[in-house]
Amino acid sequence: MEAHDLVQARLYDTEEDVVRDALRHLLRARPEVRIQVAVHRYQTEDLSLARAAGLAGVSWAQMKEILREKGIQPRLGPESVAEARHEVEVLRNFFESHE
């Protein structure tokens, strides 16, 4: 069976819809896959620990432990004073614009 078979049977509108639904079911059935993808994205993208935890479907503390178990040092906080100042400025601007 192919994705186009499901579209032709009018069960889905597009093959992309078939793939999206299949991935959603895969990630529900195999949570370890969600975790592996989150770990991979954490390592290869500028993804925060909180965002990786959300993708993995675990808490921030659990994600931190998962990373450590895999030998990955979690990135916690800014790496330089300049980066910390930038984060403060971004937050200040955000809160000022939402007052």
Backbone bond lengths (Angstrom), bond angles and torsions (degrees), N, CA, C in turn:
res aa  C-N    CA-C-N  psi(-1)  N-CA   C-N-CA  omega(-1)  CA-C   N-CA-C  phi
1 M - - - 1.447 - - 1.518 108.16 -
2 E 1.299 115.06 139.85 1.461 123.19 -179.43 1.525 109.45 -119.96
3 A 1.316 115.41 162.56 1.461 120.37 179.57 1.521 111.47 -59.08
4 H 1.330 116.67 -38.53 1.467 118.65 -178.67 1.532 112.01 -66.11
5 D 1.354 117.59 -25.25 1.468 120.21 176.15 1.529 110.44 -62.98
6 L 1.316 117.00 -39.74 1.462 121.30 179.99 1.531 111.72 -70.10
7 V 1.328 115.68 -33.42 1.468 119.79 176.57 1.532 109.30 -69.90
8 Q 1.338 116.89 -44.98 1.462 120.43 -179.82 1.527 112.03 -64.13
9 A 1.336 116.60 -30.39 1.468 120.74 176.72 1.531 111.28 -79.69
10 R 1.326 116.18 2.33 1.468 123.81 178.74 1.531 113.34 62.24
11 L 1.333 115.10 30.13 1.458 120.24 175.01 1.534 110.73 -86.47
12 Y 1.319 116.13 -24.82 1.465 123.62 177.49 1.515 108.37 -138.38
13 D 1.324 116.36 155.09 1.466 120.69 179.13 1.524 112.24 -77.44
14 T 1.356 115.81 -39.65 1.469 119.75 -176.93 1.523 110.09 -138.60
15 E 1.309 115.78 163.32 1.471 120.58 175.04 1.524 110.70 -64.99
16 E 1.319 116.22 -32.47 1.469 120.24 176.48 1.529 110.36 -61.12
17 D 1.317 117.77 -39.50 1.464 121.29 177.07 1.522 111.26 -63.47
18 V 1.332 116.58 -37.37 1.466 121.17 178.02 1.520 109.49 -62.99
19 V 1.317 116.25 -48.19 1.465 120.98 -178.45 1.525 110.79 -63.49
20 R 1.323 117.23 -43.81 1.470 121.32 179.88 1.534 110.62 -59.63
21 D 1.328 116.56 -44.72 1.464 120.88 179.94 1.529 110.88 -66.72
22 A 1.318 116.47 -41.15 1.467 120.34 179.22 1.530 110.79 -62.84
23 L 1.323 117.17 -41.97 1.467 120.45 178.64 1.521 111.33 -64.94
24 R 1.325 116.46 -41.63 1.464 119.79 178.85 1.527 110.45 -59.76
25 H 1.316 116.88 -43.61 1.469 120.06 179.22 1.525 111.84 -68.30
26 L 1.316 116.67 -38.14 1.473 120.55 177.70 1.521 110.69 -61.09
27 L 1.321 116.55 -45.50 1.466 120.23 -177.66 1.519 112.16 -68.83
28 R 1.318 117.77 -29.84 1.470 120.15 174.65 1.522 111.26 -71.53
29 A 1.322 116.23 -40.80 1.463 121.25 -176.21 1.528 112.12 -75.50
30 R 1.325 116.87 -27.54 1.467 120.52 -175.63 1.523 110.42 -131.13
31 P 1.342 116.82 80.10 1.472 119.63 -177.62 1.522 113.44 -59.82
32 E 1.324 118.17 -24.38 1.466 119.78 179.20 1.531 110.91 -65.22
33 V 1.330 116.91 -27.75 1.462 120.62 176.83 1.526 109.51 -68.33
34 R 1.331 117.05 -42.04 1.467 120.88 176.48 1.517 110.71 -57.52
35 I 1.330 115.77 -43.47 1.465 120.36 -179.01 1.517 110.46 -65.34
36 Q 1.334 117.41 -43.89 1.464 120.33 -179.57 1.521 111.76 -63.19
37 V 1.319 116.69 -39.95 1.466 120.10 177.95 1.525 110.02 -66.06
38 A 1.324 117.18 -42.08 1.465 120.59 178.71 1.526 111.13 -62.49
39 V 1.319 117.37 -42.25 1.468 121.24 178.20 1.526 109.73 -62.88
40 H 1.316 116.56 -45.11 1.470 120.57 179.45 1.529 110.85 -60.16
41 R 1.326 116.76 -46.74 1.459 120.05 -179.15 1.530 111.14 -66.62
42 Y 1.336 117.18 -34.76 1.462 120.91 177.33 1.532 109.98 -62.14
43 Q 1.331 116.08 -39.94 1.460 120.70 -178.62 1.524 112.81 -75.55
44 T 1.322 117.68 -34.10 1.461 120.15 -171.09 1.525 114.23 -103.04
45 E 1.326 117.81 -12.31 1.453 121.35 -179.43 1.529 108.93 -123.78
46 D 1.290 115.64 169.54 1.467 120.27 176.82 1.525 107.94 -87.12
47 L 1.339 115.13 64.80 1.462 122.68 -175.32 1.525 108.90 -100.95
48 S 1.310 116.84 132.41 1.463 120.11 179.31 1.526 110.50 -73.02
49 L 1.304 115.25 162.11 1.456 120.89 177.66 1.526 110.43 -62.09
50 A 1.315 116.95 -40.67 1.467 120.79 179.75 1.522 111.05 -64.72
51 R 1.326 117.37 -41.81 1.469 120.94 179.72 1.527 110.14 -67.11
52 A 1.325 117.58 -40.67 1.470 120.97 177.32 1.524 110.14 -62.17
53 A 1.328 116.85 -41.17 1.463 120.98 177.86 1.524 110.70 -61.61
54 G 1.321 116.56 -42.17 1.455 120.94 178.25 1.518 111.92 -62.16
55 L 1.322 116.77 -42.87 1.469 120.58 177.78 1.524 111.64 -64.11
56 A 1.330 115.57 -37.92 1.465 120.70 -178.29 1.523 112.07 -77.32
57 G 1.331 116.58 -18.28 1.460 119.69 -177.65 1.518 112.93 77.14
58 V 1.345 116.01 30.54 1.464 121.22 179.56 1.526 108.57 -129.51
59 S 1.317 116.49 170.24 1.459 120.55 177.72 1.525 110.68 -74.80
60 W 1.336 114.91 165.05 1.459 121.15 177.42 1.528 110.47 -57.15
61 A 1.340 116.37 -45.91 1.473 121.08 -179.35 1.522 111.22 -63.96
62 Q 1.331 116.84 -40.35 1.469 119.99 178.43 1.522 110.96 -64.46
63 M 1.328 116.46 -41.67 1.462 119.86 -179.87 1.515 110.68 -63.76
64 K 1.315 116.06 -41.15 1.463 120.41 178.09 1.531 110.04 -59.24
65 E 1.322 116.69 -42.86 1.468 121.33 179.02 1.529 111.35 -67.52
66 I 1.315 117.28 -40.96 1.466 121.34 177.97 1.524 110.14 -59.39
67 L 1.322 116.25 -45.39 1.464 119.69 178.88 1.518 111.10 -61.08
68 R 1.319 116.25 -45.66 1.475 119.75 179.55 1.521 111.80 -61.81
69 E 1.346 117.10 -40.34 1.466 120.94 177.93 1.523 111.81 -61.87
70 K 1.321 116.63 -28.78 1.466 121.66 179.54 1.533 111.93 -91.14
71 G 1.339 115.67 6.73 1.461 120.24 178.12 1.518 114.04 77.61
72 I 1.340 116.93 21.69 1.453 121.77 -179.62 1.522 108.21 -107.66
73 Q 1.316 115.92 123.83 1.464 120.18 178.74 1.523 108.84 -78.69
74 P 1.324 117.69 118.22 1.467 119.74 178.61 1.523 111.34 -62.33
75 R 1.323 115.59 140.33 1.462 121.55 175.99 1.522 106.66 -85.16
76 L 1.308 115.68 114.29 1.457 120.47 -178.59 1.513 109.32 -119.26
77 G 1.299 116.27 114.24 1.451 120.78 176.51 1.512 113.05 76.72
78 P 1.319 115.35 176.53 1.460 121.09 -178.41 1.526 111.32 -69.35
79 E 1.337 114.76 152.95 1.460 119.69 -178.45 1.524 113.24 -93.05
80 S 1.325 116.83 -10.18 1.461 119.50 179.83 1.531 109.08 -147.22
81 V 1.328 115.51 165.90 1.457 120.64 177.57 1.531 109.32 -64.30
82 A 1.316 117.24 -39.69 1.469 120.53 179.63 1.525 110.74 -62.04
83 E 1.321 116.54 -41.75 1.460 120.74 178.39 1.528 110.65 -65.10
84 A 1.323 117.49 -39.65 1.470 121.65 177.92 1.529 110.35 -64.14
85 R 1.321 116.81 -42.70 1.473 120.11 178.10 1.528 111.09 -62.84
86 H 1.311 115.73 -40.27 1.469 119.90 178.17 1.527 110.55 -61.91
87 E 1.332 117.66 -44.09 1.464 121.49 178.76 1.529 110.77 -61.26
88 V 1.324 116.82 -41.85 1.463 120.63 178.86 1.522 109.84 -62.82
89 E 1.329 117.39 -43.85 1.468 121.44 179.99 1.530 111.45 -63.05
90 V 1.319 117.16 -41.99 1.464 121.05 178.34 1.527 109.96 -62.30
91 L 1.315 116.78 -45.12 1.466 120.33 179.03 1.530 111.48 -64.71
92 R 1.321 116.31 -41.91 1.466 120.27 179.30 1.535 109.74 -60.14
93 N 1.321 117.20 -46.57 1.465 121.58 179.54 1.523 110.91 -62.75
94 F 1.321 116.35 -39.93 1.460 119.97 179.31 1.516 111.23 -61.40
95 F 1.326 116.99 -49.74 1.454 120.85 -177.40 1.535 112.51 -68.76
96 E 1.311 117.04 -34.63 1.463 119.98 177.57 1.522 110.99 -67.24
97 S 1.323 117.02 -34.41 1.469 119.63 -178.90 1.519 112.07 -78.81
98 H 1.334 117.60 -11.87 1.467 121.59 -179.63 1.529 113.02 -108.29
99 E 1.309 116.54 16.19 1.470 119.85 178.77 1.497 111.15 -87.03
